Amino acid sequence: MLVLEDVNVFYGAIHALKGISFRVDQGEIVTLIGSNGAGKSTSLKTISGLLRPKSGKMTFNGENLAVVPPQTIVAKGISQVPEGRLVFANMTVIENLEMGAYLRKDKAEIKKDLQRVYELFPRLKERSSQLSGTLSGGEQQMLAMGRALMSKPQLLLLDEPSMGLAPILVKQIFSIIKEINESGTTILLVEQNAHMALSIANRAYVLETGKIVISGDAKELAASEEIRKAYLGG
Ligand code: ATP
């Protein structure tokens, strides 16, 4: 579905992604793990078109993504939940969710998807008329995920969904990510919480200073001594 080959991305003189290659197949949960500054967020921003690769190949369903303008990438079926959530604070919960569907015309289907988001996140239904800026951190994470789902993506990009959340909420968010995947959405998950990410992913790539240093089956990586030492706290 998504293929990156030898992608190089720069911030001015800073070489942030140094020839990275990875793929996400339809139906999978793939996770990119790695410590601070490894290039995880940069990878997602490159896929969603906010950053442009200087060289390399990037395709989605066989189409060259590197030449598609960012506003068209959502219409192609890729939706990103950015780090730090970034909901529209002065709009209500339901207005935020409706914004997620702004490119769609299928009113009946939009209504169904709204019900589906409310089933996944009953808290959002309870708070539908509350201003989003007054939601708790966990509720804002739910809203950002719900808003991304309202575009009916084929591929959902999640940037650190566990950041700043209490452990019990982290568990809940990860079980919802699994549920979203089981109902047909492919997921690329960026996480510092390697333990949780590996527990739900099919495959994983480990990034270190802009390069992929290890890749493989998520369960095998979770069991590997090297990964345990470096990323799972021994
Ligand atoms: P974290 O887990 O801390 O968010 P990350 O793996 O997501 O880390 P990135 O945000 O992708 O890391 O950053 C990769 C590298 O690019 C870092 O060295 C960072 O300092 C650099 N970088 C990121 N954004 C910019 C920017 N706007 N200008 C210059 N350098 C940047």
py3Dmol code that shows the C-alpha trace and the ligand (Angstrom):
import py3Dmol

protein = """\
ATOM      1  CA  MET A   1       0.000   0.000   0.000  1.00  0.00           C
ATOM      2  CA  LEU A   2       2.661   2.522   1.115  1.00  0.00           C
ATOM      3  CA  VAL A   3       6.262   2.141  -0.015  1.00  0.00           C
ATOM      4  CA  LEU A   4       9.234   4.404   0.784  1.00  0.00           C
ATOM      5  CA  GLU A   5      12.545   3.724  -0.941  1.00  0.00           C
ATOM      6  CA  ASP A   6      15.786   5.463  -0.059  1.00  0.00           C
ATOM      7  CA  VAL A   7      14.005   8.637   1.072  1.00  0.00           C
ATOM      8  CA  ASN A   8      16.141  11.617   2.099  1.00  0.00           C
ATOM      9  CA  VAL A   9      14.662  14.597   3.922  1.00  0.00           C
ATOM     10  CA  PHE A  10      16.456  17.759   5.055  1.00  0.00           C
ATOM     11  CA  TYR A  11      15.603  20.687   7.312  1.00  0.00           C
ATOM     12  CA  GLY A  12      17.921  23.221   5.682  1.00  0.00           C
ATOM     13  CA  ALA A  13      21.373  21.740   6.275  1.00  0.00           C
ATOM     14  CA  ILE A  14      20.114  19.098   8.743  1.00  0.00           C
ATOM     15  CA  HIS A  15      19.866  15.669   7.143  1.00  0.00           C
ATOM     16  CA  ALA A  16      16.872  14.297   9.122  1.00  0.00           C
ATOM     17  CA  LEU A  17      16.023  11.149   7.113  1.00  0.00           C
ATOM     18  CA  LYS A  18      19.075   9.424   5.663  1.00  0.00           C
ATOM     19  CA  GLY A  19      17.892   7.108   2.937  1.00  0.00           C
ATOM     20  CA  ILE A  20      15.084   5.329   4.745  1.00  0.00           C
ATOM     21  CA  SER A  21      13.082   2.503   3.153  1.00  0.00           C
ATOM     22  CA  PHE A  22      10.006   0.817   4.554  1.00  0.00           C
ATOM     23  CA  ARG A  23       6.594  -0.429   3.541  1.00  0.00           C
ATOM     24  CA  VAL A  24       3.120  -0.741   5.006  1.00  0.00           C
ATOM     25  CA  ASP A  25       0.864  -3.420   3.523  1.00  0.00           C
ATOM     26  CA  GLN A  26      -2.909  -3.244   3.458  1.00  0.00           C
ATOM     27  CA  GLY A  27      -4.500  -4.382   6.726  1.00  0.00           C
ATOM     28  CA  GLU A  28      -1.332  -4.112   8.822  1.00  0.00           C
ATOM     29  CA  ILE A  29      -0.369  -2.177  11.909  1.00  0.00           C
ATOM     30  CA  VAL A  30       3.226  -1.101  11.373  1.00  0.00           C
ATOM     31  CA  THR A  31       5.125   0.822  14.010  1.00  0.00           C
ATOM     32  CA  LEU A  32       8.137   3.121  13.791  1.00  0.00           C
ATOM     33  CA  ILE A  33       9.920   3.232  17.117  1.00  0.00           C
ATOM     34  CA  GLY A  34      13.051   5.036  18.261  1.00  0.00           C
ATOM     35  CA  SER A  35      14.248   7.618  20.752  1.00  0.00           C
ATOM     36  CA  ASN A  36      13.910  11.408  20.675  1.00  0.00           C
ATOM     37  CA  GLY A  37      15.008  13.031  17.445  1.00  0.00           C
ATOM     38  CA  ALA A  38      15.327   9.737  15.546  1.00  0.00           C
ATOM     39  CA  GLY A  39      13.119  11.000  12.717  1.00  0.00           C
ATOM     40  CA  LYS A  40       9.769   9.410  13.528  1.00  0.00           C
ATOM     41  CA  SER A  41       7.635  12.552  13.221  1.00  0.00           C
ATOM     42  CA  THR A  42       9.647  13.636  10.186  1.00  0.00           C
ATOM     43  CA  SER A  43       8.734  10.358   8.487  1.00  0.00           C
ATOM     44  CA  LEU A  44       5.006  10.923   9.071  1.00  0.00           C
ATOM     45  CA  LYS A  45       5.182  14.552   7.943  1.00  0.00           C
ATOM     46  CA  THR A  46       6.902  13.431   4.760  1.00  0.00           C
ATOM     47  CA  ILE A  47       4.168  10.881   4.015  1.00  0.00           C
ATOM     48  CA  SER A  48       1.406  13.430   4.632  1.00  0.00           C
ATOM     49  CA  GLY A  49       3.142  15.926   2.329  1.00  0.00           C
ATOM     50  CA  LEU A  50       4.062  18.553   4.921  1.00  0.00           C
ATOM     51  CA  LEU A  51       7.719  17.902   4.107  1.00  0.00           C
ATOM     52  CA  ARG A  52       9.129  16.965   0.712  1.00  0.00           C
ATOM     53  CA  PRO A  53      11.837  14.367   0.184  1.00  0.00           C
ATOM     54  CA  LYS A  54      14.959  15.698  -1.528  1.00  0.00           C
ATOM     55  CA  SER A  55      15.410  12.303  -3.159  1.00  0.00           C
ATOM     56  CA  GLY A  56      13.988   8.809  -3.078  1.00  0.00           C
ATOM     57  CA  LYS A  57      10.684   7.187  -3.990  1.00  0.00           C
ATOM     58  CA  MET A  58       7.398   7.246  -2.134  1.00  0.00           C
ATOM     59  CA  THR A  59       4.270   5.556  -3.501  1.00  0.00           C
ATOM     60  CA  PHE A  60       0.745   4.937  -2.202  1.00  0.00           C
ATOM     61  CA  ASN A  61      -1.254   2.254  -4.009  1.00  0.00           C
ATOM     62  CA  GLY A  62       1.315   2.505  -6.796  1.00  0.00           C
ATOM     63  CA  GLU A  63       0.913   6.272  -7.227  1.00  0.00           C
ATOM     64  CA  ASN A  64       3.885   8.608  -6.769  1.00  0.00           C
ATOM     65  CA  LEU A  65       3.110  10.416  -3.516  1.00  0.00           C
ATOM     66  CA  ALA A  66       6.083  12.771  -3.687  1.00  0.00           C
ATOM     67  CA  VAL A  67       4.356  14.930  -6.326  1.00  0.00           C
ATOM     68  CA  VAL A  68       0.868  15.019  -4.744  1.00  0.00           C
ATOM     69  CA  PRO A  69       0.049  18.308  -2.933  1.00  0.00           C
ATOM     70  CA  PRO A  70      -0.654  17.835   0.820  1.00  0.00           C
ATOM     71  CA  GLN A  71      -4.315  18.830   0.557  1.00  0.00           C
ATOM     72  CA  THR A  72      -4.844  16.059  -2.021  1.00  0.00           C
ATOM     73  CA  ILE A  73      -3.145  13.390   0.114  1.00  0.00           C
ATOM     74  CA  VAL A  74      -6.148  13.253   2.472  1.00  0.00           C
ATOM     75  CA  ALA A  75      -8.434  12.760  -0.518  1.00  0.00           C
ATOM     76  CA  LYS A  76      -6.196   9.860  -1.626  1.00  0.00           C
ATOM     77  CA  GLY A  77      -6.963   8.103   1.674  1.00  0.00           C
ATOM     78  CA  ILE A  78      -4.168   9.060   4.091  1.00  0.00           C
ATOM     79  CA  SER A  79      -5.040  10.882   7.292  1.00  0.00           C
ATOM     80  CA  GLN A  80      -2.666  11.959  10.044  1.00  0.00           C
ATOM     81  CA  VAL A  81      -3.277  12.421  13.765  1.00  0.00           C
ATOM     82  CA  PRO A  82      -0.503  14.889  14.600  1.00  0.00           C
ATOM     83  CA  GLU A  83       1.656  14.827  17.717  1.00  0.00           C
ATOM     84  CA  GLY A  84       0.132  17.069  20.389  1.00  0.00           C
ATOM     85  CA  ARG A  85      -3.357  16.429  18.979  1.00  0.00           C
ATOM     86  CA  LEU A  86      -3.992  19.950  17.620  1.00  0.00           C
ATOM     87  CA  VAL A  87      -7.775  19.999  17.802  1.00  0.00           C
ATOM     88  CA  PHE A  88      -9.588  23.228  16.925  1.00  0.00           C
ATOM     89  CA  ALA A  89      -9.877  24.574  20.486  1.00  0.00           C
ATOM     90  CA  ASN A  90     -12.622  27.129  19.840  1.00  0.00           C
ATOM     91  CA  MET A  91     -14.887  24.655  18.098  1.00  0.00           C
ATOM     92  CA  THR A  92     -17.100  22.066  19.772  1.00  0.00           C
ATOM     93  CA  VAL A  93     -16.402  18.346  19.668  1.00  0.00           C
ATOM     94  CA  ILE A  94     -18.995  17.714  16.968  1.00  0.00           C
ATOM     95  CA  GLU A  95     -17.730  20.636  14.873  1.00  0.00           C
ATOM     96  CA  ASN A  96     -14.213  19.179  15.016  1.00  0.00           C
ATOM     97  CA  LEU A  97     -15.530  15.796  13.914  1.00  0.00           C
ATOM     98  CA  GLU A  98     -17.483  17.365  11.053  1.00  0.00           C
ATOM     99  CA  MET A  99     -14.309  19.178   9.941  1.00  0.00           C
ATOM    100  CA  GLY A 100     -12.682  15.771   9.528  1.00  0.00           C
ATOM    101  CA  ALA A 101     -15.246  14.942   6.835  1.00  0.00           C
ATOM    102  CA  TYR A 102     -14.981  18.252   4.985  1.00  0.00           C
ATOM    103  CA  LEU A 103     -13.782  16.673   1.732  1.00  0.00           C
ATOM    104  CA  ARG A 104     -16.639  14.184   1.647  1.00  0.00           C
ATOM    105  CA  LYS A 105     -20.044  14.569   0.014  1.00  0.00           C
ATOM    106  CA  ASP A 106     -21.671  11.276   1.062  1.00  0.00           C
ATOM    107  CA  LYS A 107     -23.929  12.704   3.802  1.00  0.00           C
ATOM    108  CA  ALA A 108     -25.552   9.384   4.830  1.00  0.00           C
ATOM    109  CA  GLU A 109     -22.155   7.692   5.095  1.00  0.00           C
ATOM    110  CA  ILE A 110     -20.740  10.618   7.089  1.00  0.00           C
ATOM    111  CA  LYS A 111     -23.586  10.219   9.561  1.00  0.00           C
ATOM    112  CA  LYS A 112     -22.815   6.508   9.902  1.00  0.00           C
ATOM    113  CA  ASP A 113     -19.138   7.209  10.480  1.00  0.00           C
ATOM    114  CA  LEU A 114     -20.013   9.785  13.147  1.00  0.00           C
ATOM    115  CA  GLN A 115     -22.029   7.109  14.958  1.00  0.00           C
ATOM    116  CA  ARG A 116     -19.071   4.745  14.609  1.00  0.00           C
ATOM    117  CA  VAL A 117     -16.707   7.344  16.149  1.00  0.00           C
ATOM    118  CA  TYR A 118     -19.181   7.806  19.011  1.00  0.00           C
ATOM    119  CA  GLU A 119     -19.251   4.031  19.538  1.00  0.00           C
ATOM    120  CA  LEU A 120     -15.457   3.893  19.669  1.00  0.00           C
ATOM    121  CA  PHE A 121     -15.300   6.945  21.944  1.00  0.00           C
ATOM    122  CA  PRO A 122     -18.503   7.235  24.019  1.00  0.00           C
ATOM    123  CA  ARG A 123     -16.876  10.124  25.909  1.00  0.00           C
ATOM    124  CA  LEU A 124     -16.952  12.231  22.746  1.00  0.00           C
ATOM    125  CA  LYS A 125     -20.686  11.643  22.392  1.00  0.00           C
ATOM    126  CA  GLU A 126     -21.262  12.796  25.964  1.00  0.00           C
ATOM    127  CA  ARG A 127     -19.193  15.924  25.281  1.00  0.00           C
ATOM    128  CA  SER A 128     -20.336  16.634  21.737  1.00  0.00           C
ATOM    129  CA  SER A 129     -21.291  20.247  22.406  1.00  0.00           C
ATOM    130  CA  GLN A 130     -18.315  21.048  24.681  1.00  0.00           C
ATOM    131  CA  LEU A 131     -15.595  23.397  23.416  1.00  0.00           C
ATOM    132  CA  SER A 132     -12.646  21.212  22.448  1.00  0.00           C
ATOM    133  CA  GLY A 133     -10.059  23.414  24.154  1.00  0.00           C
ATOM    134  CA  THR A 134     -11.636  22.519  27.509  1.00  0.00           C
ATOM    135  CA  LEU A 135     -11.326  18.726  27.014  1.00  0.00           C
ATOM    136  CA  SER A 136      -8.743  16.773  29.019  1.00  0.00           C
ATOM    137  CA  GLY A 137      -5.552  15.595  27.286  1.00  0.00           C
ATOM    138  CA  GLY A 138      -6.914  12.095  26.837  1.00  0.00           C
ATOM    139  CA  GLU A 139     -10.205  13.373  25.471  1.00  0.00           C
ATOM    140  CA  GLN A 140      -8.338  15.599  22.993  1.00  0.00           C
ATOM    141  CA  GLN A 141      -6.386  12.532  21.820  1.00  0.00           C
ATOM    142  CA  MET A 142      -9.687  10.703  21.288  1.00  0.00           C
ATOM    143  CA  LEU A 143     -11.064  13.700  19.396  1.00  0.00           C
ATOM    144  CA  ALA A 144      -7.990  13.973  17.156  1.00  0.00           C
ATOM    145  CA  MET A 145      -8.317  10.269  16.324  1.00  0.00           C
ATOM    146  CA  GLY A 146     -12.064  10.580  15.756  1.00  0.00           C
ATOM    147  CA  ARG A 147     -11.561  13.583  13.481  1.00  0.00           C
ATOM    148  CA  ALA A 148      -9.000  11.683  11.385  1.00  0.00           C
ATOM    149  CA  LEU A 149     -11.394   8.723  11.099  1.00  0.00           C
ATOM    150  CA  MET A 150     -14.114  11.048   9.775  1.00  0.00           C
ATOM    151  CA  SER A 151     -12.134  11.388   6.523  1.00  0.00           C
ATOM    152  CA  LYS A 152     -12.581   7.602   6.127  1.00  0.00           C
ATOM    153  CA  PRO A 153      -8.867   6.952   5.588  1.00  0.00           C
ATOM    154  CA  GLN A 154      -7.398   3.772   4.105  1.00  0.00           C
ATOM    155  CA  LEU A 155      -4.196   4.544   5.999  1.00  0.00           C
ATOM    156  CA  LEU A 156      -4.192   6.238   9.396  1.00  0.00           C
ATOM    157  CA  LEU A 157      -0.932   7.854  10.562  1.00  0.00           C
ATOM    158  CA  LEU A 158      -0.695   8.150  14.348  1.00  0.00           C
ATOM    159  CA  ASP A 159       2.038  10.296  15.922  1.00  0.00           C
ATOM    160  CA  GLU A 160       2.715   9.351  19.563  1.00  0.00           C
ATOM    161  CA  PRO A 161      -0.884   8.705  20.651  1.00  0.00           C
ATOM    162  CA  SER A 162       0.291   7.722  24.165  1.00  0.00           C
ATOM    163  CA  MET A 163       2.131  10.963  24.851  1.00  0.00           C
ATOM    164  CA  GLY A 164       1.204  12.540  28.176  1.00  0.00           C
ATOM    165  CA  LEU A 165      -1.571  10.053  28.977  1.00  0.00           C
ATOM    166  CA  ALA A 166      -2.075   8.112  32.208  1.00  0.00           C
ATOM    167  CA  PRO A 167      -1.219   4.385  31.862  1.00  0.00           C
ATOM    168  CA  ILE A 168      -4.847   3.257  32.019  1.00  0.00           C
ATOM    169  CA  LEU A 169      -5.771   5.631  29.210  1.00  0.00           C
ATOM    170  CA  VAL A 170      -2.778   4.479  27.156  1.00  0.00           C
ATOM    171  CA  LYS A 171      -4.112   0.930  27.362  1.00  0.00           C
ATOM    172  CA  GLN A 172      -7.550   2.098  26.300  1.00  0.00           C
ATOM    173  CA  ILE A 173      -6.221   4.118  23.339  1.00  0.00           C
ATOM    174  CA  PHE A 174      -4.124   1.165  22.137  1.00  0.00           C
ATOM    175  CA  SER A 175      -7.055  -1.209  22.338  1.00  0.00           C
ATOM    176  CA  ILE A 176      -9.097   1.263  20.265  1.00  0.00           C
ATOM    177  CA  ILE A 177      -6.265   1.472  17.704  1.00  0.00           C
ATOM    178  CA  LYS A 178      -6.475  -2.304  17.385  1.00  0.00           C
ATOM    179  CA  GLU A 179     -10.234  -2.137  16.981  1.00  0.00           C
ATOM    180  CA  ILE A 180      -9.904   0.521  14.245  1.00  0.00           C
ATOM    181  CA  ASN A 181      -7.431  -1.738  12.451  1.00  0.00           C
ATOM    182  CA  GLU A 182      -9.666  -4.797  12.787  1.00  0.00           C
ATOM    183  CA  SER A 183     -12.485  -2.924  11.128  1.00  0.00           C
ATOM    184  CA  GLY A 184     -10.336  -2.382   8.032  1.00  0.00           C
ATOM    185  CA  THR A 185      -8.080   0.656   8.453  1.00  0.00           C
ATOM    186  CA  THR A 186      -4.343   0.176   7.899  1.00  0.00           C
ATOM    187  CA  ILE A 187      -2.212   1.892  10.545  1.00  0.00           C
ATOM    188  CA  LEU A 188       1.255   3.408  10.698  1.00  0.00           C
ATOM    189  CA  LEU A 189       2.009   4.131  14.337  1.00  0.00           C
ATOM    190  CA  VAL A 190       4.884   6.270  15.593  1.00  0.00           C
ATOM    191  CA  GLU A 191       5.691   5.714  19.248  1.00  0.00           C
ATOM    192  CA  GLN A 192       8.287   6.256  21.949  1.00  0.00           C
ATOM    193  CA  ASN A 193       6.372   3.729  24.039  1.00  0.00           C
ATOM    194  CA  ALA A 194       7.975   0.782  22.229  1.00  0.00           C
ATOM    195  CA  HIS A 195       6.484  -1.765  24.592  1.00  0.00           C
ATOM    196  CA  MET A 196       2.870  -0.799  23.844  1.00  0.00           C
ATOM    197  CA  ALA A 197       3.525  -0.244  20.142  1.00  0.00           C
ATOM    198  CA  LEU A 198       5.119  -3.679  19.680  1.00  0.00           C
ATOM    199  CA  SER A 199       2.258  -5.311  21.575  1.00  0.00           C
ATOM    200  CA  ILE A 200      -0.311  -4.338  18.925  1.00  0.00           C
ATOM    201  CA  ALA A 201       1.790  -4.090  15.736  1.00  0.00           C
ATOM    202  CA  ASN A 202       2.370  -6.744  13.077  1.00  0.00           C
ATOM    203  CA  ARG A 203       5.765  -5.370  12.051  1.00  0.00           C
ATOM    204  CA  ALA A 204       8.160  -2.734  13.318  1.00  0.00           C
ATOM    205  CA  TYR A 205      11.041  -0.559  12.172  1.00  0.00           C
ATOM    206  CA  VAL A 206      13.547   0.951  14.579  1.00  0.00           C
ATOM    207  CA  LEU A 207      14.863   4.405  13.665  1.00  0.00           C
ATOM    208  CA  GLU A 208      18.096   5.839  14.968  1.00  0.00           C
ATOM    209  CA  THR A 209      19.357   9.281  13.926  1.00  0.00           C
ATOM    210  CA  GLY A 210      17.515   9.215  10.613  1.00  0.00           C
ATOM    211  CA  LYS A 211      18.259   5.627   9.640  1.00  0.00           C
ATOM    212  CA  ILE A 212      16.385   2.354   9.989  1.00  0.00           C
ATOM    213  CA  VAL A 213      18.664   0.118  12.028  1.00  0.00           C
ATOM    214  CA  ILE A 214      16.425  -2.879  12.748  1.00  0.00           C
ATOM    215  CA  SER A 215      13.181  -4.175  11.241  1.00  0.00           C
ATOM    216  CA  GLY A 216      11.049  -7.250  11.573  1.00  0.00           C
ATOM    217  CA  ASP A 217       8.100  -9.035  13.089  1.00  0.00           C
ATOM    218  CA  ALA A 218       6.826  -7.050  16.113  1.00  0.00           C
ATOM    219  CA  LYS A 219       6.625 -10.078  18.416  1.00  0.00           C
ATOM    220  CA  GLU A 220      10.141 -11.183  17.520  1.00  0.00           C
ATOM    221  CA  LEU A 221      11.511  -7.681  18.100  1.00  0.00           C
ATOM    222  CA  ALA A 222       9.717  -7.446  21.461  1.00  0.00           C
ATOM    223  CA  ALA A 223      11.450 -10.677  22.488  1.00  0.00           C
ATOM    224  CA  SER A 224      14.907  -9.704  21.225  1.00  0.00           C
ATOM    225  CA  GLU A 225      17.615  -8.982  23.769  1.00  0.00           C
ATOM    226  CA  GLU A 226      18.972  -6.028  21.769  1.00  0.00           C
ATOM    227  CA  ILE A 227      15.593  -4.306  21.580  1.00  0.00           C
ATOM    228  CA  ARG A 228      14.792  -5.006  25.206  1.00  0.00           C
ATOM    229  CA  LYS A 229      18.031  -3.403  26.303  1.00  0.00           C
ATOM    230  CA  ALA A 230      17.846  -0.347  24.085  1.00  0.00           C
ATOM    231  CA  TYR A 231      14.130   0.419  23.952  1.00  0.00           C
ATOM    232  CA  LEU A 232      12.189  -1.550  26.525  1.00  0.00           C
ATOM    233  CA  GLY A 233      14.140  -0.708  29.639  1.00  0.00           C
ATOM    234  CA  GLY A 234      16.068  -3.959  29.974  1.00  0.00           C
TER     235      GLY A 234
END
"""
ligand_1 = """\
31
ATP
P 10.485 12.794 19.156
O 10.146 11.435 19.634
O 11.382 13.531 20.129
O 9.325 13.597 18.687
P 11.243 12.137 16.414
O 11.828 10.794 16.205
O 9.825 12.314 16.052
O 11.489 12.570 17.917
P 11.812 14.256 14.550
O 10.877 15.260 15.134
O 11.403 13.568 13.316
O 12.165 13.160 15.656
O 13.228 14.961 14.339
C 14.302 14.387 13.623
C 15.479 15.357 13.581
O 15.154 16.503 12.788
C 15.883 15.904 14.950
O 17.272 16.001 15.002
C 15.249 17.294 14.995
O 15.993 18.179 15.800
C 15.285 17.683 13.548
N 14.176 18.603 13.240
C 12.860 18.351 13.372
N 12.109 19.397 12.974
C 12.983 20.354 12.574
C 12.851 21.675 12.061
N 11.642 22.215 11.841
N 13.967 22.350 11.769
C 15.199 21.800 11.951
N 15.399 20.562 12.429
C 14.315 19.846 12.741
"""
view = py3Dmol.view(width=600, height=400)
view.addModel(protein, "pdb")
view.setStyle({"model": 0}, {"cartoon": {"style": "trace"}})
view.addModel(ligand_1, "xyz")
view.setStyle({"model": 1}, {"stick": {}})
view.zoomTo()
view.show()
